[in-house]
Amino acid sequence: MTRQTITEKDGVHKEWYVQAKADTMSMETLPAFLAHLMNDYHHDYGTVCHALSAGAVATAYAMNRAEGARGGITGFQSGCVMWSFIKHWSDLTGPARLVKYEDLLYPQYDHKFTDVSQEIMNWVKAEAEKKLKEERLANVHPDVREHWEFLASGGIPFGLRLER
């Protein structure tokens, strides 16, 4: 069997994530998918990371769809799985925090932040502008809509400091 030599620039890995989440991913199809990821390519430093990551995502989707998953994993359980994986895969031993900058879009998460980069604020501003155009604003809480308008105008939320 000939292995395809790939790099991240080829973008082959992007399709792996689509396949990993596909409705056809199951405990039955998982072994062939994992074998494909590892046996059909010559991996480099970056592509092997994507292969392992796509394999982990596929495994999670297949297990979630399995009969023993008790109706599917909730968002809360998904977070528990993620932290457990991070702890055991990366040998994390101390406190850790994943910063989800998307939370800057919602006023109830003000307690999570003290400072932010200009790059992130540019992203948040663009997201707020997009939400104001795309969301069904009648269904958005007035405080959230007001917050989006503030962000879209270039406002810095929650008394944050911009990083230097």
C-alpha positions in Angstrom: 0.0 0.0 0.0 1.3 3.4 -0.9 1.1 6.2 1.7 0.3 9.7 0.6 2.8 12.3 1.7 1.0 15.3 3.0 1.6 18.6 4.9 -0.8 20.9 6.6 -0.6 23.2 3.6 -2.4 20.5 1.6 -5.4 20.9 3.8 -6.3 17.1 3.7 -6.8 17.2 7.5 -9.8 19.5 7.2 -11.9 16.7 5.7 -10.9 14.4 8.5 -12.8 16.5 11.0 -15.9 16.5 8.7 -15.7 12.7 8.5 -15.1 12.4 12.2 -18.4 14.1 13.0 -20.4 12.6 10.1 -23.6 10.7 10.9 -21.9 7.6 9.6 -19.3 7.6 12.3 -20.1 4.7 14.7 -18.4 2.1 16.7 -18.5 -0.1 13.6 -16.9 2.4 11.2 -14.5 3.9 13.7 -11.7 1.3 13.4 -11.5 1.7 9.6 -11.4 5.5 10.0 -8.6 5.3 12.6 -6.6 2.9 10.3 -7.1 5.3 7.4 -5.7 8.3 9.4 -2.6 6.4 10.4 -1.9 4.0 7.6 -2.8 6.0 4.4 -0.4 9.0 5.0 3.2 9.9 5.6 2.6 12.4 8.5 4.8 15.3 9.3 5.0 17.2 12.6 1.7 18.9 12.1 -0.4 16.4 10.2 0.1 13.7 12.8 -1.4 16.1 15.4 -4.5 16.5 13.2 -4.7 12.7 12.7 -4.7 12.1 16.4 -7.1 14.9 17.0 -9.6 13.8 14.3 -9.3 10.3 15.6 -10.2 11.5 19.1 -13.1 13.5 17.8 -14.3 10.5 15.8 -14.0 8.3 18.8 -16.0 10.7 20.9 -18.8 10.9 18.3 -18.9 7.1 17.8 -19.1 6.5 21.5 -21.7 9.2 22.0 -23.9 7.5 19.4 -23.3 4.0 20.9 -26.1 2.2 22.7 -24.5 2.6 26.1 -24.3 6.4 25.9 -27.7 6.7 27.5 -29.2 9.1 25.0 -26.1 11.2 24.2 -23.7 13.3 26.1 -24.9 16.7 27.3 -22.9 20.0 26.9 -21.9 19.8 30.5 -20.7 16.2 30.2 -18.8 17.2 27.0 -17.0 19.8 29.1 -16.1 17.2 31.7 -14.8 14.9 28.9 -12.7 17.7 27.5 -11.1 18.6 30.8 -10.5 14.9 31.6 -8.8 14.4 28.3 -6.7 17.5 28.7 -5.7 16.5 32.2 -4.7 12.9 31.2 -3.3 13.5 27.7 -1.1 16.6 28.6 -0.3 15.5 32.1 -1.9 18.7 33.5 -1.4 18.7 37.3 -2.3 22.2 38.5 -5.2 24.6 38.0 -6.0 25.5 34.5 -8.5 27.7 32.6 -9.7 27.7 29.1 -10.6 31.2 28.0 -13.5 31.3 25.6 -13.3 34.8 24.2 -16.7 34.3 22.6 -18.0 34.9 26.2 -17.1 38.6 25.8 -20.3 38.8 23.7 -22.5 38.1 26.7 -22.7 40.5 29.7 -23.3 37.7 32.3 -19.6 36.5 31.9 -18.0 39.8 33.0 -16.4 38.0 36.0 -14.2 36.0 33.7 -12.0 38.7 32.3 -9.5 41.4 33.4 -7.6 42.2 30.2 -7.7 41.5 26.5 -5.6 42.0 23.4 -6.6 44.4 20.6 -6.6 41.4 18.2 -9.3 39.7 20.3 -11.3 42.9 20.7 -11.2 43.3 16.9 -12.7 39.8 16.6 -15.3 40.5 19.3 -16.3 43.7 17.5 -16.7 41.9 14.2 -18.7 39.1 15.8 -21.0 41.6 17.6 -21.6 43.4 14.2 -22.4 40.0 12.6 -24.8 39.1 15.4 -26.6 42.4 15.1 -27.1 41.7 11.4 -27.8 38.0 11.4 -29.6 37.2 14.7 -33.3 37.3 15.1 -33.0 40.3 17.4 -36.6 40.0 18.7 -35.5 36.8 20.4 -32.4 38.3 22.0 -32.5 39.6 25.5 -32.4 43.4 25.6 -29.3 43.4 27.8 -27.5 41.2 25.3 -28.5 43.3 22.3 -27.4 46.5 24.1 -24.1 44.8 24.9 -23.6 43.8 21.2 -24.3 47.4 20.1 -21.7 48.6 22.6 -19.2 46.1 21.3 -20.0 46.9 17.7 -19.3 50.6 18.4 -15.8 49.7 19.6 -16.6 49.7 23.3 -14.3 47.7 25.6 -16.5 45.6 28.0 -16.4 44.8 31.7 -13.8 47.5 32.5 -11.2 45.5 30.7 -7.7 46.8 30.1 -6.2 46.4 26.6 -3.0 44.5 26.7 0.1 46.4 25.7 
